[in-house]
């Protein structure tokens, strides 16, 4: 190789390194400018409280504020705290969380009012349930927590009452809210399901007795078993567990849900688990109507099938009689 070759290579490498240094310096300057601009809203603290609230109300939705999308990563909990320390402080402001709960209470009482009643241990049919106002009920529920906080209350409602996480029984069939039905569990994975759901219950509950604590799981009666597919939360109201793990159960459907996430837990015999989101009142009503219509359609199909079988049997009988008549005439 000649000297000119090495010289040209040296110039090219030098030019490349200079270009790279300039690019990195420019990116650093841009990043610094962005960081300074996001943290430079220092006048925000000097604004009137009403104006602060108006700004935050415009840009800061709590989770589920934008139903029906139900996007869990909202600006209030995930974006604003990263903008500046001041916004992080505002995202801890209890009044915003209290207002968010009250808005949801008015928007979807079917879910939020029920959740608050459960936290306050108020029976839905009681006089107290009908007369307590939203602000008072929210305040009462927050005080019922071990560490009273409206932010903690919001999280508890979403995590423990609106969302549900548990094992899945996957089998087709018609399921209607409030209509009990019986099943026999014999597959190994569903023996695991019964063991898990009934864990902590007294032995009498596993032998047909009263079940003191709610025993819940997901009945996925529609395919595919995947996100956005509707399913049903069912409660075991009577259970007979046999020594080999099989079980006869009486189930009561309690809520329709949307499946959000599905996975198989290791060492569970291929038992599926799901995270679900409870449906609101209008969608629940529509699902109930759909379920009734499907049930009626199935009944009509069964009746039509029986009529077809009856007609076929009649045709066969008539044909046999015709054959017998022909045979008698031939022999005569």
PyMOL commands that set and color helices and strands:
alter all, ss='L'
color gray80, all
select helices_A, chain A and resi 3-38+42-46+49-59+75-83+85-91+94-107+109-120+127-131+134-144+150-162+188-197+203-206+281-331
alter helices_A, ss='H'
color red, helices_A
select strands_A, chain A and resi 163-170+181-185+216-220+230-241+247-264+272-278
alter strands_A, ss='S'
color yellow, strands_A
deselect
rebuild
show_as cartoon
